[in-house]
């Protein structure tokens, strides 16, 4: 029953249009807030965390709660992809008129031929195939983009680009 409720919540989240509450946000602090509750789990699982943010990181106008949802989903996927430990790296830096956020893991990677942003497509036995399409929708609503680069057996990197001046 709980799984069904979770699935319905995810589906409703994807189906309804987003309303963004844009506010000046410190991306580094937002990432740290999302990561803080998982630090013990990561350490206990043999996952090393590396945060690499530019010292001169400007504030960015985003919906902080929606961006937290994006980061949480990507962190959760990365942690699940490293059942025997590894490195979770999160980088944030400005590039031209974009803010770049990269979340990378050294996990199992994504099999060739899988479009992780395709609705209901999943590589997990208990996955819904809604998480990454919702992430893509949130980033798109912010007039940004997300791409994934992966090599099976070597991990995956998700690169988010958001406009610096919304």
ZIVENPE-V777448 format. One record per helix or strand. SS is the DSSP state (H for helix, E for strand). FROM is the first residue (numbers start at 1). LEN is the number of residues. If there is no record, write none. Layout:
BEGIN
ss=SS from=FROM len=LEN
ss=SS from=FROM len=LEN
END
This chain:
BEGIN
ss=H from=2 len=14
ss=E from=22 len=4
ss=H from=27 len=10
ss=H from=39 len=6
ss=E from=47 len=7
ss=E from=60 len=4
ss=H from=64 len=17
ss=E from=86 len=10
ss=E from=98 len=8
ss=H from=131 len=11
ss=E from=145 len=7
ss=E from=155 len=9
END
